């Protein structure tokens, strides 16, 4: 068998390479290559640019991972088509499509999970096989059980579009959902509106929602023309609408999940599985094993397509198999130019304890939308105004958006409350910060006293684990704040040049690249 390659060209475009000799998978989220958030390869770009981008991906696969341009098959995701014959780019005799949108979500998540069998819920803004599909999975395969007529992803996005603080400064409509999730903690649920919002996630009838609640929506006839212009609510009432939308979303979700057997392990995937509040409530309400992959959004589709074509024999770990530093060959030049010094984790911990903000870059990047240590900005969450400093002076984003903590897996029960501490490697849940640490960890504690926690072990992330070991010798609380290494409007970085740009153009204090400390 030869190597395989799979392409999804829709929003959050991605390409996965499979090295058959090494049994390794490498996934490129193309937005990080072209420096455009939510990048869509097809439709938005002319064919020559599409070809140029894919040629660059082929070059990276060959130079960085030893995957030669000689493929058994090129897989094209069913709703992420290409408008040209990709054999112009890829050396292959076979180009095919073998799976649909939610099927690939489900297959990707199942083979990333530790489970031998599972119930899988895949839900998002929709693909060529629906919006909310339910599957059973075991070693024989993944089988469709049900399709739910709904649009949780699109409906949640439109709810975000109603609120000024979510929509006004957004550059892309796909940013609205994550911001709505952050803002809803500041609001109080308007209980009489919850049934209307719950139904909205099934029928996405914007006009009916407006009439039912008697809320004065704009753009009734076509809210999708430009969702960034839909907002009508602001301030506390806007926050209350956000909280109400989240409550309706949760009620709608559990009205489906609660109909299924709770004795089977559960996998959540699709873009809506990024909703950490729902995921945490699943743990609270159901005594069962739960798994959310690091890339439940459309960034997983090319991977799931390869898994469908060639089923893995063992659990796959894709977490740190993303883009390498594309200008790594220039590292020595940067070290000389900035007189960068080799430092230890003890040195970095001391800088953080002194209140410094440090960008960290190690190895190949994380796969998925959340920084997990290889492209991270870290600092001390004990500093009371650190959240505001990061939002205003480094990340340049909205004041209400929370930051995530990370700690050692064994320490998580000391600082956080949750029914269990499984599957916290990918920031997929929002456990509560324990009462005794609310004031001690102010910059990672959200307004609702939750935190999107990541836990690490020496095996899962040795750099983070060693940094925590050293920080724990200096601090009363051995928890650090982690946010993605990018600035507003740009995806997580993939070059040394961009790391240094962030250092020079924000109030970040230091950048560490493979343990070399850069300081202006």
C-alpha positions as CSV (number, residue, x, y, z in Angstrom):
1,X,0.0,0.0,0.0
2,X,1.2,3.5,-0.8
3,X,0.6,6.7,1.3
4,X,-2.7,8.5,1.4
5,X,-3.8,12.1,1.4
6,X,-7.2,13.6,2.2
7,X,-8.5,17.1,1.5
8,X,-11.4,19.1,2.9
9,X,-11.7,22.4,1.1
10,X,-14.6,24.1,2.9
11,X,-14.3,26.5,5.8
12,X,-11.6,25.5,8.3
13,X,-9.9,23.8,5.3
14,X,-7.5,21.0,6.1
15,X,-5.4,18.2,4.6
16,X,-4.3,15.0,6.2
17,X,-1.3,12.9,5.1
18,X,-0.9,9.3,6.0
19,X,2.6,7.8,6.0
20,X,2.0,4.1,5.5
21,X,5.5,3.0,6.3
22,X,5.6,4.8,9.7
23,X,1.8,4.5,10.3
24,X,1.7,8.2,11.1
25,X,-0.8,10.9,10.4
26,X,-0.1,14.6,9.9
27,X,-2.8,17.2,9.6
28,X,-2.3,20.7,8.2
29,X,-5.0,23.3,9.1
30,X,-4.6,25.5,6.0
31,X,-5.6,28.7,7.8
32,X,-2.3,28.5,9.6
33,X,-0.4,28.2,6.4
34,X,-2.1,31.1,4.6
35,X,-2.7,33.2,7.8
36,X,-6.4,33.6,7.3
37,X,-8.9,32.6,10.0
38,X,-11.7,30.1,9.1
39,X,-10.0,29.8,5.6
40,X,-12.1,28.2,2.9
41,X,-9.9,26.9,0.1
42,X,-12.6,26.4,-2.6
43,X,-15.1,29.1,-3.7
44,X,-13.3,32.0,-2.1
45,X,-10.1,31.6,-4.1
46,X,-9.3,31.2,-7.8
47,X,-8.1,27.8,-9.0
48,X,-4.4,28.8,-9.4
49,X,-4.3,29.9,-5.7
50,X,-5.9,26.6,-4.7
51,X,-3.3,24.7,-6.6
52,X,-0.5,26.8,-5.2
53,X,-1.7,26.2,-1.7
54,X,-1.9,22.4,-2.1
55,X,1.5,22.3,-3.7
56,X,2.9,24.0,-0.6
57,X,1.2,21.3,1.5
58,X,2.8,18.6,-0.6
59,X,6.2,20.2,-0.2
60,X,5.8,20.4,3.6
61,X,4.7,16.7,3.8
62,X,7.8,15.6,1.8
63,X,10.4,17.9,3.5
64,X,9.1,17.7,7.0
65,X,7.6,14.3,7.3
66,X,9.2,12.3,4.5
67,X,6.0,11.6,2.7
68,X,6.8,11.5,-1.0
69,X,4.3,12.7,-3.6
70,X,3.3,9.2,-4.6
71,X,-0.2,8.3,-3.3
72,X,-2.4,5.3,-3.6
73,X,-5.5,7.5,-3.3
74,X,-6.4,11.2,-3.0
75,X,-9.6,11.5,-0.9
76,X,-11.8,14.5,-1.5
77,X,-14.3,15.2,1.2
78,X,-17.9,15.2,-0.1
79,X,-18.9,18.7,0.9
80,X,-15.4,20.2,0.5
81,X,-15.0,19.7,-3.2
82,X,-12.2,20.9,-5.6
83,X,-13.0,22.4,-9.0
84,X,-10.0,21.0,-10.8
85,X,-8.4,17.6,-11.3
86,X,-6.1,17.3,-8.2
87,X,-3.9,14.8,-10.1
88,X,-2.3,18.0,-11.4
89,X,-0.8,18.3,-7.9
90,X,-0.8,14.8,-6.5
91,X,0.9,11.8,-8.1
92,X,-1.9,9.3,-8.0
93,X,-4.1,7.2,-10.3
94,X,-7.1,7.3,-7.9
95,X,-9.2,10.2,-6.7
96,X,-12.3,9.3,-4.7
97,X,-14.9,10.2,-2.1
98,X,-15.9,7.5,0.4
99,X,-17.8,9.3,3.2
100,X,-20.1,12.2,4.0
101,X,-19.8,15.1,6.4
102,X,-21.0,13.8,9.8
103,X,-19.8,10.3,9.0
104,X,-16.3,11.6,8.8
105,X,-16.7,13.6,12.0
106,X,-17.9,10.4,13.7
107,X,-15.2,8.1,12.4
108,X,-12.5,10.6,13.2
109,X,-13.7,11.0,16.8
110,X,-14.1,7.3,17.4
111,X,-10.6,6.4,16.3
112,X,-9.1,9.2,18.4
113,X,-11.0,8.0,21.4
114,X,-10.0,5.2,23.8
115,X,-13.3,3.4,23.4
116,X,-14.0,0.1,21.8
117,X,-17.7,1.0,21.5
118,X,-19.6,4.3,21.7
119,X,-22.7,6.3,21.1
120,X,-21.6,9.3,18.9
121,X,-23.4,12.6,18.6
122,X,-22.2,14.8,15.7
123,X,-23.8,18.2,15.5
124,X,-22.9,21.5,13.9
125,X,-24.1,24.0,11.3
126,X,-24.7,21.3,8.7
127,X,-23.1,19.3,6.0
128,X,-24.2,17.2,3.0
129,X,-25.8,14.6,5.3
130,X,-27.7,16.8,7.8
131,X,-27.0,18.8,10.9
132,X,-27.3,16.4,13.9
133,X,-26.5,12.7,13.3
134,X,-26.4,9.9,15.9
135,X,-24.2,6.9,15.4
136,X,-23.3,3.7,17.1
137,X,-19.7,2.6,16.8
138,X,-17.7,-0.5,17.6
139,X,-14.7,-2.4,16.1
140,X,-16.9,-3.4,13.1
141,X,-17.5,0.2,12.1
142,X,-19.7,3.3,12.6
143,X,-23.4,2.9,11.9
144,X,-26.0,5.7,11.5
145,X,-28.8,5.5,14.0
146,X,-30.8,8.7,13.5
147,X,-30.8,12.1,11.9
148,X,-32.3,14.9,13.9
149,X,-33.9,17.8,12.0
150,X,-32.2,20.8,13.5
151,X,-29.5,23.4,13.2
152,X,-27.7,23.8,16.5
153,X,-24.7,25.3,14.9
154,X,-26.4,27.9,12.7
155,X,-29.0,28.7,15.3
156,X,-26.3,29.4,18.0
157,X,-24.4,31.6,15.5
158,X,-27.6,33.6,14.8
159,X,-28.2,34.0,18.5
160,X,-24.7,35.5,18.8
161,X,-25.4,37.8,16.0
162,X,-28.2,39.5,18.0
163,X,-25.8,41.0,20.6
164,X,-23.6,44.0,20.0
165,X,-20.7,42.9,22.2
166,X,-20.5,39.6,20.2
167,X,-21.1,40.9,16.6
168,X,-19.9,44.5,16.3
169,X,-16.1,43.9,16.3
170,X,-16.1,40.4,14.8
171,X,-14.4,39.9,11.5
172,X,-16.0,36.7,10.5
173,X,-19.4,35.2,11.3
174,X,-17.8,31.9,12.4
175,X,-16.3,33.8,15.4
176,X,-19.8,34.6,16.8
177,X,-20.5,31.2,18.5
178,X,-17.3,31.1,20.6
179,X,-17.9,34.7,21.7
180,X,-21.5,34.0,22.7
181,X,-20.4,31.1,24.8
182,X,-18.0,33.4,26.7
183,X,-20.5,36.2,27.1
184,X,-23.4,34.1,28.4
185,X,-21.9,33.8,31.9
186,X,-22.5,37.5,32.5
187,X,-26.3,37.2,31.9
188,X,-29.3,35.9,33.7
189,X,-31.6,33.4,31.9
190,X,-35.0,34.9,30.9
191,X,-36.9,31.7,31.8
192,X,-40.1,32.5,29.7
193,X,-38.0,32.8,26.6
194,X,-36.1,29.5,27.0
195,X,-38.8,27.3,25.2
196,X,-38.7,29.6,22.2
197,X,-35.0,29.4,21.9
198,X,-35.0,25.6,22.5
199,X,-37.4,25.2,19.5
200,X,-35.3,27.6,17.4
201,X,-32.4,25.1,17.5
202,X,-34.7,22.6,15.8
203,X,-36.5,24.8,13.2
204,X,-34.2,27.8,13.0
205,X,-37.2,29.9,12.3
206,X,-35.8,33.4,13.0
207,X,-39.1,35.2,12.4
208,X,-41.1,32.8,14.7
209,X,-38.5,33.3,17.5
210,X,-38.9,37.0,17.2
211,X,-42.7,36.8,17.2
212,X,-42.8,34.2,20.1
213,X,-40.6,36.3,22.3
214,X,-41.8,39.7,21.0
215,X,-38.2,40.6,20.6
216,X,-37.4,43.3,17.9
217,X,-35.1,41.4,15.6
218,X,-33.5,43.0,12.5
219,X,-33.1,41.5,9.1
220,X,-36.1,39.1,9.6
221,X,-36.3,38.2,5.9
222,X,-32.6,37.3,5.6
223,X,-30.5,37.1,8.8
224,X,-27.8,35.2,6.9
225,X,-27.1,38.0,4.4
226,X,-24.7,39.5,6.9
227,X,-25.0,38.2,10.5
228,X,-22.5,40.8,11.7
229,X,-25.2,43.4,11.1
230,X,-28.1,41.7,13.0
231,X,-27.3,43.0,16.5
232,X,-30.1,44.8,18.4
233,X,-29.3,44.1,22.0
234,X,-26.4,45.4,24.2
235,X,-25.4,45.7,27.8
236,X,-27.0,43.7,30.5
237,X,-30.1,42.8,28.4
238,X,-27.8,41.5,25.7
239,X,-25.9,39.4,28.2
240,X,-29.3,38.0,29.4
241,X,-30.2,37.1,25.8
242,X,-26.9,35.3,25.6
243,X,-27.6,33.3,28.8
244,X,-31.1,32.5,27.5
245,X,-29.8,31.2,24.2
246,X,-27.3,29.0,26.0
247,X,-30.0,27.6,28.2
248,X,-32.2,26.9,25.2
249,X,-29.3,25.2,23.5
250,X,-28.7,23.0,26.5
251,X,-32.3,22.0,26.9
252,X,-32.6,21.2,23.2
253,X,-29.4,19.1,23.3
254,X,-30.5,17.1,26.4
255,X,-33.9,16.5,24.9
256,X,-32.1,14.4,22.3
257,X,-29.3,12.8,24.4
258,X,-31.6,11.7,27.2
259,X,-33.4,9.3,24.9
260,X,-30.4,7.1,24.5
261,X,-28.7,4.4,26.6
262,X,-26.4,6.0,29.2
263,X,-24.5,2.7,29.8
264,X,-22.5,3.1,26.5
265,X,-19.5,5.5,26.4
266,X,-20.4,8.8,24.7
267,X,-18.5,10.7,22.0
268,X,-19.4,14.3,21.1
269,X,-18.1,15.8,17.9
270,X,-19.0,18.4,15.2
271,X,-18.4,22.1,15.8
272,X,-21.0,22.3,18.5
273,X,-18.9,19.9,20.6
274,X,-16.7,23.0,21.2
275,X,-19.4,24.2,23.7
276,X,-17.6,23.4,26.9
277,X,-20.6,24.3,29.1
278,X,-22.8,21.6,27.5
279,X,-19.9,19.1,27.7
280,X,-19.4,19.7,31.4
281,X,-23.2,19.3,32.0
282,X,-23.1,16.0,30.2
283,X,-20.6,14.9,32.9
284,X,-22.9,16.3,35.6
285,X,-26.1,14.7,34.4
286,X,-24.8,11.3,33.0
287,X,-22.7,8.8,34.9
288,X,-20.8,7.6,31.8
289,X,-17.5,7.9,30.0
290,X,-17.4,10.9,27.7
291,X,-14.8,11.8,25.0
292,X,-14.5,15.0,22.9
293,X,-11.6,15.0,20.4
294,X,-9.1,17.9,20.1
295,X,-10.6,18.8,16.7
296,X,-14.3,18.2,16.7
297,X,-14.9,21.1,14.2
298,X,-14.6,20.8,10.5
299,X,-10.8,20.6,11.0
300,X,-11.3,16.9,11.5
301,X,-13.0,16.0,8.2
302,X,-9.9,15.1,6.2
303,X,-8.7,12.9,9.0
304,X,-12.0,11.1,9.4
305,X,-12.1,10.5,5.6
306,X,-8.7,8.7,5.7
307,X,-9.9,6.7,8.7
308,X,-13.0,5.7,6.7
309,X,-10.9,4.6,3.8
310,X,-8.3,2.7,5.9
311,X,-9.5,1.9,9.4
312,X,-6.8,2.2,12.1
313,X,-6.0,-0.8,14.1
314,X,-5.2,1.1,17.3
315,X,-6.2,4.4,18.9
316,X,-4.6,7.3,17.0
317,X,-3.1,10.3,18.7
318,X,-3.1,13.4,16.4
319,X,-2.8,16.1,19.0
320,X,0.7,17.4,18.2
321,X,0.9,16.4,14.5
322,X,0.1,19.8,12.9
323,X,2.3,22.2,11.0
324,X,5.9,22.5,11.9
325,X,7.6,25.9,12.2
326,X,7.8,26.8,8.5
327,X,11.0,28.9,8.9
328,X,12.7,26.7,11.4
329,X,15.8,26.7,9.2
330,X,16.2,30.4,10.1
331,X,16.2,29.8,13.9
332,X,20.0,30.2,14.2
333,X,19.8,33.6,12.4
334,X,17.1,34.8,14.8
335,X,19.0,33.6,17.8
336,X,22.0,35.6,16.7
337,X,20.0,38.7,15.7
338,X,18.2,38.9,19.1
339,X,21.0,37.4,21.2
340,X,18.6,34.7,22.4
341,X,19.8,32.6,25.3
342,X,19.1,29.0,26.2
343,X,17.0,28.8,29.3
344,X,15.6,26.1,31.6
345,X,12.0,25.6,32.6
346,X,13.1,26.9,36.0
347,X,14.1,30.2,34.3
348,X,10.8,30.4,32.5
349,X,8.9,29.7,35.7
350,X,10.7,32.5,37.5
351,X,9.8,35.0,34.7
352,X,6.2,34.0,34.9
353,X,6.2,34.3,38.7
354,X,7.5,37.8,38.3
355,X,4.5,38.7,36.3
356,X,5.9,38.3,32.8
357,X,3.9,37.1,29.8
358,X,5.7,34.5,27.8
359,X,5.0,33.0,24.4
360,X,6.0,29.3,24.0
361,X,6.8,27.5,20.8
362,X,7.8,23.9,20.6
363,X,7.8,21.3,17.9
364,X,4.9,20.7,15.5
365,X,1.7,22.6,16.3
366,X,-1.4,21.4,18.0
367,X,-4.3,20.0,15.9
368,X,-7.6,21.7,16.6
369,X,-8.7,25.2,17.5
370,X,-7.3,25.4,21.1
371,X,-3.6,25.9,22.0
372,X,-2.4,23.0,24.1
373,X,1.2,24.0,24.8
374,X,3.1,24.0,21.5
375,X,1.8,27.4,20.4
376,X,0.8,29.0,23.7
377,X,1.0,32.3,25.6
378,X,1.4,31.6,29.3
379,X,1.4,33.7,32.5
380,X,0.5,33.6,36.2
381,X,-3.3,33.5,36.9
382,X,-2.7,34.6,40.5
383,X,-2.3,38.2,39.2
384,X,-5.7,39.8,39.6
385,X,-5.7,42.0,36.4
386,X,-3.8,39.5,34.2
387,X,-7.0,38.7,32.2
388,X,-7.5,42.4,31.3
389,X,-3.9,42.9,30.5
390,X,-3.9,39.9,28.1
391,X,-7.2,41.0,26.4
392,X,-6.3,44.6,25.9
393,X,-2.5,44.6,25.4
394,X,-1.6,41.2,23.9
395,X,-4.6,39.4,22.4
396,X,-6.6,42.6,21.5
397,X,-9.9,41.0,22.0
398,X,-13.2,41.6,23.9
399,X,-13.0,42.2,27.6
400,X,-15.5,39.4,28.5
401,X,-13.6,36.5,26.9
402,X,-12.1,34.1,29.5
403,X,-8.7,32.4,29.5
404,X,-8.0,28.8,30.2
405,X,-5.9,27.2,33.0
406,X,-3.7,24.2,32.8
407,X,-2.4,22.1,35.6
408,X,-1.0,18.6,36.3
409,X,-3.6,15.9,35.9
410,X,-3.0,14.7,39.5
411,X,-3.5,18.3,40.8
412,X,-6.9,19.0,39.1
413,X,-9.1,17.7,41.9
414,X,-7.3,20.1,44.3
415,X,-8.3,23.2,42.4
416,X,-11.5,22.2,40.5
417,X,-14.8,20.5,41.0
418,X,-16.1,18.1,38.4
419,X,-17.8,14.7,38.4
420,X,-14.6,13.3,36.9
421,X,-11.3,14.5,35.4
422,X,-11.2,12.4,32.3
423,X,-10.5,13.7,28.8
424,X,-9.3,17.2,29.9
425,X,-6.3,17.2,27.7
426,X,-8.0,19.4,25.0
427,X,-9.8,22.1,27.0
428,X,-13.2,20.5,26.2
429,X,-15.0,21.0,29.5
430,X,-15.6,23.8,32.0
431,X,-15.3,22.5,35.6
432,X,-15.9,24.9,38.5
433,X,-13.1,26.5,40.3
434,X,-13.3,25.5,44.0
435,X,-14.5,28.2,46.3
436,X,-11.2,28.4,48.2
437,X,-9.3,29.2,45.0
438,X,-11.7,31.8,43.4
439,X,-9.7,34.7,44.8
440,X,-6.4,33.0,44.3
441,X,-6.9,32.2,40.6
442,X,-8.8,35.3,39.4
443,X,-7.5,35.4,35.9
444,X,-8.6,32.0,34.8
445,X,-11.9,32.0,36.8
446,X,-14.8,33.1,34.5
447,X,-17.7,35.2,35.8
448,X,-19.7,32.0,36.4
449,X,-16.8,30.5,38.4
450,X,-15.9,27.9,35.7
451,X,-12.7,27.5,33.8
452,X,-11.9,25.7,30.5
453,X,-9.3,23.4,32.0
454,X,-6.5,21.5,30.4
455,X,-4.7,18.9,32.3
456,X,-1.2,17.6,31.4
457,X,0.9,14.6,32.2
458,X,4.6,14.1,31.6
459,X,3.7,11.9,28.7
460,X,1.0,14.2,27.1
461,X,3.2,17.3,27.3
462,X,6.6,17.1,28.9
463,X,7.4,20.8,28.4
464,X,4.2,22.0,30.2
465,X,4.6,19.3,32.9
466,X,8.2,20.4,33.6
467,X,7.2,24.0,33.7
468,X,4.5,23.3,36.2
469,X,6.9,21.3,38.3
470,X,9.2,24.4,38.5
471,X,6.3,26.9,39.0
472,X,4.9,24.8,41.8
473,X,8.1,25.4,43.7
474,X,7.5,29.1,43.6
475,X,3.7,29.4,43.8
476,X,1.0,28.6,46.4
477,X,-1.2,27.5,43.5
478,X,0.3,25.3,40.8
479,X,-1.9,26.4,37.9
480,X,-0.9,28.5,34.9
481,X,-2.9,30.5,32.4
482,X,-2.7,29.4,28.7
483,X,-4.0,31.1,25.6
484,X,-3.3,30.6,21.9
485,X,-0.2,32.2,20.5
486,X,-1.8,34.5,18.0
487,X,-3.1,38.1,17.9
488,X,-6.6,39.2,17.0
489,X,-7.7,38.4,13.5
490,X,-5.0,35.8,12.8
491,X,-4.9,32.0,13.3
492,X,-2.4,30.3,15.6
493,X,1.1,31.1,14.3
494,X,3.3,28.8,12.3
495,X,6.5,30.8,11.9
496,X,9.3,32.2,14.0
497,X,8.7,35.5,12.1
498,X,5.2,35.7,13.4
499,X,6.3,34.9,17.0
500,X,8.8,37.7,16.9
501,X,6.2,40.1,15.3
502,X,3.9,39.4,18.3
503,X,6.8,40.1,20.7
504,X,7.5,43.4,18.9
505,X,3.9,44.6,18.4
506,X,2.2,43.6,21.7
507,X,3.1,44.1,25.3
508,X,4.2,40.4,25.6
509,X,7.5,40.2,27.6
510,X,9.3,37.2,26.1
511,X,9.1,34.5,23.5
512,X,10.6,31.1,24.1
513,X,11.3,28.9,21.0
514,X,12.7,25.5,21.7
515,X,14.0,26.8,25.0
516,X,15.7,29.9,23.5
517,X,14.6,33.0,25.2
518,X,13.9,36.1,23.0
519,X,13.5,39.5,24.6
520,X,13.5,42.9,23.1
